[in-house]
C-alpha cells in the first residue's frame, strides 16, 4: 500500500512584538499580545521585561 503525505505549505514568519527578560542569563520571552500585564515581570526570574521584536510563525 502507498500512503502519500500531503506536502504542508511552509509557514512564513512575521515580525512579532514580544517582551524579553532584562537579565542576561535568562532566556525568557513572551508574545506581547499574550501577556496580561501592561509591563510584565519575568515568570522565571522575576526581573523586569522590555519590548522587543522577533520573527515568529503567526498564531491562528
N, C-alpha and C positions, 0 to 999 in steps of 0.2 A: 504494500500500500504506500501511497505517496501523500504526504501531508505538506501542504505549502503554507508557510507563514507569510502573511501579508507584510509587505515592507512598510514600516512605520515612517511617516514623514518626519524629517529632522525638525526638532523644536528650536526656533530662533530665540536666542537670549535677548532680553531687553534691559535697558538701564533702569535699575530699581533703587528707590530711596531706602536706605537701611540705617539702623543705629548700630554703632560699633563701640566696643568697650575701650575706655581710655587707658587701661592698664596694659603694659607692653607684653606681659606673659600670658594674658587671657585672650582666647581666640573667639569669644562670644560675639555674635551679631544677631540682629533680628530685622525682619522687614518692618518698615515704618507703618504700613497700613495694618499690620497685625499686632501692634503694641497698643496697650490700653491707656498708658500714661502719656502726658504731653512731653515730658522729659523722663524717660525710663531709667531705672537703675539696673545694672548688670545682674541677671539672676544667678550667675555663677560666683562672682567675687564681690558683689555689692558696690562696685565702683560706678562712677558716672559714665554716661554714654554720650557720644556725639554723632551728628548726622553725617552720612557718607553716601556713596552710591556704589553699586556692584552690578555686574552683568549676570542676570539670573533668568532661568526659564519662567515664563509667566504662569500664574496660578489661575486655573479655570474658575 
